[in-house]
Amino acid sequence: MDQLHGKIAIVTGASRREGIGAAICLELAKSGADIFFTHLRPYDQKMDYYIPEIDFPKELERQIKEMGRRVGSMELDISKPDAPSILLNEVEAQLGLPAILVNNATYSVDVDYRTMTAEMLDLHYAVNVRGTCMLTVEFAKRIEGKRSGSVINLISGQDKAPEPGNLAYVATKGAISAFTLSIAPDLAKHSITVNAVDPGPTDTGWMNPELKEYLLPKFPMGRIGQPEDAARLIAFLASDNARWITGQIIHSDGGFWD
């Protein structure tokens, strides 16, 4: 069903086959959108769950093209101050004026109060807060008065329950929850919606069998979240069917409790 036909979507952080970013790209393309995604494999390669692949971004491009959609991508470090303008310039040059922005790229390293440093907090802030906020405002300034649009921010469940041992991540993602609520009224008058999605614990390759066994009873629906669960909601929020929904934090987590 081509609910997004004629729309151009930007998705940040689509580097891994099992990741939420890749699932979002495929779901948006399935719904009719042309796709431009960013990737930064050097970050993923530092993670202990990383599975080496020759060139997954090229494979993702191929899959999107086989759906009959236009597609572009680039390696981009969202933490760089000039990243928003570089990205928007490239999207407009290759595909045209975008209508959808999905802020999926994130920086996450577990730190507790004993191990958190100013440097570690700054690394999280540069991607999760500054990168997301500045890309959102650059996107909005470029499309206001020209077309309607949708911004979807990926967050965590910090407003549902505490996440001890993950302080830098939850602090910066909590900032994006507040940012979403406050920028939505500003952009509503320009027909730009802004919402945030908390996908809950999602099996993107980082869960070992012991963790899955621990988490499973906390999902009343009887299974652990999959990347496609978040992707389907994001495709809906990007569509005209969701044009009356803005400023919302949506917990798409299968009822997960902790």
Secondary structure per residue as TSV (DSSP state, phi and psi in degrees):
chain	resnum	aa	ss	phi	psi
A	1	M	-	360.0	120.3
A	2	D	-	-89.5	62.1
A	3	Q	T	-66.0	-22.8
A	4	L	T	-109.8	18.8
A	5	H	T	-57.3	132.3
A	6	G	T	86.6	-2.9
A	7	K	-	-100.2	146.8
A	8	I	E	-108.4	128.4
A	9	A	E	-115.9	137.4
A	10	I	E	-105.2	130.1
A	11	V	E	-127.1	120.4
A	12	T	-	-92.7	147.9
A	13	G	-	75.2	52.8
A	14	A	-	-117.4	74.8
A	15	S	-	-105.5	-21.3
A	16	R	-	-123.5	142.7
A	17	R	T	-56.4	-39.1
A	18	E	T	-90.6	1.1
A	19	G	S	-80.1	162.0
A	20	I	H	-65.6	-36.6
A	21	G	H	-58.4	-44.8
A	22	A	H	-64.4	-41.4
A	23	A	H	-62.6	-38.9
A	24	I	H	-63.2	-46.4
A	25	C	H	-56.4	-46.2
A	26	L	H	-68.5	-38.1
A	27	E	H	-69.4	-41.6
A	28	L	H	-64.7	-40.1
A	29	A	H	-65.2	-40.8
A	30	K	H	-58.8	-32.5
A	31	S	T	-86.3	2.4
A	32	G	T	111.1	-4.7
A	33	A	-	-82.6	149.5
A	34	D	E	-82.9	148.3
A	35	I	E	-124.1	135.4
A	36	F	E	-127.1	122.5
A	37	F	E	-125.6	154.3
A	38	T	E	-108.4	157.5
A	39	H	E	-147.1	155.9
A	40	L	-	-149.7	78.0
A	41	R	H	-63.5	-29.7
A	42	P	H	-54.5	-33.6
A	43	Y	H	-67.3	-49.2
A	44	D	H	-62.2	-34.5
A	45	Q	T	-65.5	-17.3
A	46	K	T	-82.6	-13.8
A	47	M	S	-82.9	141.5
A	48	D	T	-70.9	-12.8
A	49	Y	T	-95.2	2.0
A	50	Y	-	-66.0	131.2
A	51	I	-	-106.5	114.5
A	52	P	-	-59.4	133.9
A	53	E	-	-133.5	147.7
A	54	I	S	-60.4	-53.5
A	55	D	-	-162.7	74.8
A	56	F	H	-62.0	-38.8
A	57	P	H	-53.9	-37.9
A	58	K	H	-67.4	-37.1
A	59	E	H	-65.2	-40.6
A	60	L	H	-64.8	-41.5
A	61	E	H	-57.3	-44.7
A	62	R	H	-61.0	-43.9
A	63	Q	H	-61.6	-40.8
A	64	I	H	-68.5	-40.1
A	65	K	H	-63.1	-36.0
A	66	E	H	-66.4	-18.3
A	67	M	T	-83.4	-3.0
A	68	G	T	85.9	17.7
A	69	R	-	-104.6	152.7
A	70	R	-	-77.4	149.8
A	71	V	E	-151.8	146.1
A	72	G	E	-145.4	160.6
A	73	S	E	-155.8	164.1
A	74	M	E	-157.6	149.7
A	75	E	E	-78.8	128.5
A	76	L	-	-151.4	132.5
A	77	D	-	-92.9	105.6
A	78	I	T	-63.3	-18.8
A	79	S	T	-73.0	-16.4
A	80	K	S	-73.7	136.5
A	81	P	T	-57.6	-31.3
A	82	D	T	-91.7	4.3
A	83	A	H	-58.7	-43.4
A	84	P	H	-58.6	-45.3
A	85	S	H	-69.8	-38.3
A	86	I	H	-59.9	-46.6
A	87	L	H	-65.2	-50.6
A	88	L	H	-62.9	-38.1
A	89	N	H	-61.0	-42.3
A	90	E	H	-68.7	-41.2
A	91	V	H	-62.1	-46.9
A	92	E	H	-64.2	-37.1
A	93	A	H	-68.7	-38.6
A	94	Q	H	-87.6	-39.9
A	95	L	T	-122.4	-33.6
A	96	G	-	125.7	-167.0
A	97	L	S	-75.5	122.8
A	98	P	-	-75.8	158.5
A	99	A	-	-121.4	-13.8
A	100	I	E	-133.0	133.5
A	101	L	E	-127.8	122.7
A	102	V	E	-114.3	110.1
A	103	N	E	-86.4	87.0
A	104	N	-	-102.7	-27.2
A	105	A	-	-58.2	138.2
A	106	T	-	-148.0	160.9
A	107	Y	-	-121.6	126.9
A	108	S	-	-147.4	116.4
A	109	V	-	-135.1	126.5
A	110	D	-	-65.4	125.8
A	111	V	-	-142.0	139.3
A	112	D	-	-105.0	-171.7
A	113	Y	T	-68.2	-21.0
A	114	R	T	-81.6	-28.3
A	115	T	T	-106.1	-11.2
A	116	M	-	-71.4	134.2
A	117	T	-	-124.7	166.4
A	118	A	H	-60.8	-39.3
A	119	E	H	-62.8	-43.7
A	120	M	H	-65.3	-40.5
A	121	L	H	-64.7	-39.7
A	122	D	H	-64.6	-37.4
A	123	L	H	-62.6	-41.2
A	124	H	H	-67.3	-44.6
A	125	Y	I	-60.6	-42.1
A	126	A	I	-60.5	-36.2
A	127	V	I	-91.7	-55.2
A	128	N	I	-71.2	-32.4
A	129	V	I	-105.7	-66.8
A	130	R	I	-61.9	-45.1
A	131	G	I	-60.9	-46.9
A	132	T	H	-65.8	-46.3
A	133	C	H	-64.7	-46.8
A	134	M	H	-72.0	-32.5
A	135	L	H	-68.4	-38.2
A	136	T	H	-62.3	-47.7
A	137	V	H	-69.8	-34.5
A	138	E	H	-65.8	-42.5
A	139	F	H	-59.5	-47.3
A	140	A	H	-63.9	-42.7
A	141	K	H	-64.4	-32.2
A	142	R	H	-76.5	-31.1
A	143	I	H	-101.3	-15.0
A	144	E	T	-59.8	134.2
A	145	G	T	81.4	-6.3
A	146	K	T	-111.9	-35.5
A	147	R	-	-165.8	164.7
A	148	S	-	-78.4	166.7
A	149	G	E	-160.0	172.0
A	150	S	E	-138.3	134.6
A	151	V	E	-118.5	129.6
A	152	I	E	-125.1	121.7
A	153	N	E	-103.5	134.8
A	154	L	E	-89.1	127.5
A	155	I	-	-127.7	-170.7
A	156	S	-	-117.2	-174.4
A	157	G	S	-97.2	36.9
A	158	Q	T	-66.1	-19.2
A	159	D	T	-87.4	-4.3
A	160	K	T	-96.9	-40.8
A	161	A	S	-159.0	156.1
A	162	P	-	-67.9	154.5
A	163	E	-	-129.0	70.7
A	164	P	T	-61.2	146.3
A	165	G	T	86.6	0.8
A	166	N	-	-135.8	45.1
A	167	L	H	-65.8	-45.5
A	168	A	H	-65.3	-39.5
A	169	Y	H	-66.8	-50.9
A	170	V	H	-68.4	-31.5
A	171	A	H	-64.4	-42.9
A	172	T	H	-76.8	-35.5
A	173	K	H	-70.2	-32.7
A	174	G	H	-62.2	-34.7
A	175	A	H	-62.8	-35.7
A	176	I	H	-71.8	-32.4
A	177	S	H	-59.9	-47.1
A	178	A	H	-65.4	-40.5
A	179	F	H	-61.3	-43.1
A	180	T	H	-58.9	-47.3
A	181	L	H	-63.5	-33.5
A	182	S	H	-89.8	-29.9
A	183	I	H	-84.2	-22.6
A	184	A	H	-56.3	-46.4
A	185	P	H	-64.0	-34.6
A	186	D	H	-63.0	-39.6
A	187	L	H	-90.3	-13.3
A	188	A	H	-59.8	-37.7
A	189	K	T	-67.9	-13.0
A	190	H	T	-102.8	12.5
A	191	S	T	61.4	37.4
A	192	I	E	-116.3	118.3
A	193	T	E	-90.6	149.7
A	194	V	E	-136.3	120.7
A	195	N	E	-137.1	163.0
A	196	A	E	-124.7	143.3
A	197	V	E	-122.1	126.7
A	198	D	E	-103.7	108.6
A	199	P	-	-81.8	-3.7
A	200	G	-	67.8	-179.1
A	201	P	S	-58.3	122.8
A	202	T	B	-126.1	134.5
A	203	D	-	-80.0	89.7
A	204	T	S	-111.6	20.6
A	205	G	S	106.5	-8.5
A	206	W	-	-93.2	-9.0
A	207	M	-	-89.6	127.8
A	208	N	-	-87.0	167.8
A	209	P	H	-57.8	-36.1
A	210	E	H	-65.7	-41.0
A	211	L	H	-67.0	-41.0
A	212	K	H	-60.4	-41.8
A	213	E	H	-64.2	-36.3
A	214	Y	H	-70.5	-40.3
A	215	L	H	-79.0	-32.0
A	216	L	G	-52.9	-43.7
A	217	P	G	-64.7	-14.6
A	218	K	G	-86.1	-2.7
A	219	F	-	-104.8	102.6
A	220	P	T	-63.3	-16.5
A	221	M	T	-85.2	-1.0
A	222	G	S	87.2	9.4
A	223	R	S	-151.6	164.3
A	224	I	-	-87.5	148.5
A	225	G	B	-61.5	145.4
A	226	Q	-	-115.8	154.4
A	227	P	H	-53.4	-34.9
A	228	E	H	-65.5	-24.8
A	229	D	H	-62.6	-47.9
A	230	A	H	-67.7	-38.6
A	231	A	H	-62.1	-39.9
A	232	R	H	-65.2	-40.4
A	233	L	H	-65.4	-41.8
A	234	I	H	-64.0	-39.3
A	235	A	H	-62.0	-39.5
A	236	F	H	-64.0	-46.9
A	237	L	H	-63.2	-26.0
A	238	A	T	-82.7	-10.5
A	239	S	S	-91.1	166.4
A	240	D	G	-66.4	-20.5
A	241	N	G	-64.3	-18.8
A	242	A	G	-108.8	19.4
A	243	R	T	-68.2	-11.5
A	244	W	T	-99.8	5.9
A	245	I	-	-109.3	116.8
A	246	T	-	-154.1	154.1
A	247	G	S	70.5	25.8
A	248	Q	-	-108.9	144.7
A	249	I	E	-108.0	112.8
A	250	I	E	-109.6	123.8
A	251	H	E	-94.2	96.6
A	252	S	-	-97.9	72.5
A	253	D	S	-129.8	19.3
A	254	G	T	62.5	24.0
A	255	G	T	79.3	16.6
A	256	F	-	-52.4	136.3
A	257	W	-	-130.4	156.2
A	258	D	-	-146.8	360.0
